[in-house]
Amino acid sequence: MTDKNSGSPIIVNEPKGSRDNELRPFQIEGMNVRGRAVRLGTVADKILVAHDYPEPIARILGEMLVLVSLLGSILKFEGIVTIQTKSGGPVPMLVADYKRMADGSGHLRGYADIDDIKLAAYGKNPSFNGLVGSKSGYLALTIDQGEKMERYQGIVDLTGDSLSEVARNYFVNSEQTPTEIRLCCDKDPVSKNWRAGGIMVQHLARGEEGQERILERDTTEQWTRAAVLMKSVKPTELLDPQLDLDQLLFRLYNEDGVRAFEPSHIVHKCRCSREKLHTVLTNFSGAEIADMTTESGTIDVNCQFCNTTYVFSPDDIGK
């Protein structure tokens, strides 16, 4: 929900004691394994209900919000991580981005483009492949940390039965980092609001050249154990508002010991504004502004991300 004039989020108070919209980094003691867990409540719900997406599409976009949060929070400095899919399927584009702020918090937004004609050809519960069109598509990860840092982009085919599998393939092929990821998004059975959650673990080292084989074997066994335990997490655990992330991590890794670090808070914040759009409109000619003007005499500009419509008059643009 946004203010129609400013594009700023209208703050919705979290339930008392809520640990939603939080990301928690962690380290498993005695292992070369690090991880991150995230839980989204009102943030996911506001983004997904803004466009009233069909539920199968909302679930995938919700998972992408979780994935970009997991990856964006890794940034050490201010910057933006963007994940985008493109394909020839009923959902030709999915995009989500996470802006890491100076205080460590994150601003999150996301959007799904839908081809209604292609979507109508599928049943009520189309698969991930059916919606995204994995045979003809790709996922792109872009990291932008400003003008002083080189922009990075990695691309991977949309191969897999879920977004989690696509992300796992990206890390194996592009980063050569063994990674396991679980992503989940669904409606809460009580509140009927959208919730999303996820967890990621990565193996930091696989044994250096010259090390004894027993050490390499041990680190491999440790990674296998950490990955198997992570895979045991249930979707209900990732989404349960009564089970905070600290409790979830303890449940998974208490036998090995788990160290949780300071959490990051996540908010829904679109980067559109009336001022930015006004600046864009002033670059159009008088004839172009006339073409944009509706019969009622207004120029209506809609932000695809937050679905906020900004209304201008030709006089506002000075044309």
Secondary structure, 3 states (H helix, E strand, C coil): CECCCCCCECCCCCCCCCCCCEEEEEEECCCCEEEEEEEECHHHHHHHHCCCCCHHHHHHHHHHHHHHHHHHCCCCCCEEEEEEEECCCCCCEEEEEEEECCCCCEEEEEEEECCHHHHHCCCCCCCHHHHHCHHHCEEEEEEECCCCCCCEEEEEECCCCCHHHHHHHHHHHHHCCCEEEEEEEEECCCCCCEEEEEEEEEECCCCCCCCCHHHHHHHHHHHHHHHHHHHCCCHHHHHCCCCCHHHHHHHHHCCCCEEECCCEEEEECCCCCHHHHHHHHCCCCHHHHHHHCCCCCCEEEECCCCCCEEEECHHHHCC
